[in-house]
Amino acid sequence: MTTLTRRGLAASVAFVMSLAMPALASAASASAPGPDGSTNTELGQRGGRPEAPEAPFACMQAVKAKMPHPDQFRWTASTTRRVAEDVYSVVGAVEFVNQAGEARKGDVQCDVMRAPGNQFIVPKIRLPQ
């Protein structure tokens, strides 16, 4: 293979790649989730404001009511995931005091459902051990 053939081959490969890159980038950005991974396009969710900002609050209130020392309970972070229409799964990081009086950290998981009147109910709670 001569130098001229190599140069021509390299130029044609560069040209084809320059044409294909914008199409690949737009396809990847259309199917990729948002920066925090919360957008689920399969369920019709769009980027931006979450659909149910009240879901973590409902989970926090339900978990606080179940804890042995609710006055020494702290909700530090949460992640909300839409499971189905009007059904959400909330995982929260909590700091709490157990029945023995020891300070603990753990994760809680709640199933949250939107009820009529835009109220949220929590039918199932999984507390840390």
C-alpha angles and dihedrals in degrees: 000000000000127000091249091054092049091051091050092048092049091049093050092048090050090049094050092047092050090054095046099045099073091049092049092046094051092048092050093048093049094055098036120097122243123278092276095041093242100120115097108186092181090066093045095256118150129206122262124047114025117249096234113029088162094063096081090047092052090049092048092052092048093048092046090054091053097048119101093230107030092174090062097050126115127186106208106174142349143193123206123202126184109230100175138337107316092352121108136180115216123193115190134185111224140182114209145155115246127216091273090057095251120140111239140177124212149138127263127196126204135184106218125192129191109236127197113290092037091282122143125224127192110214096172133033127182110199127197118262 
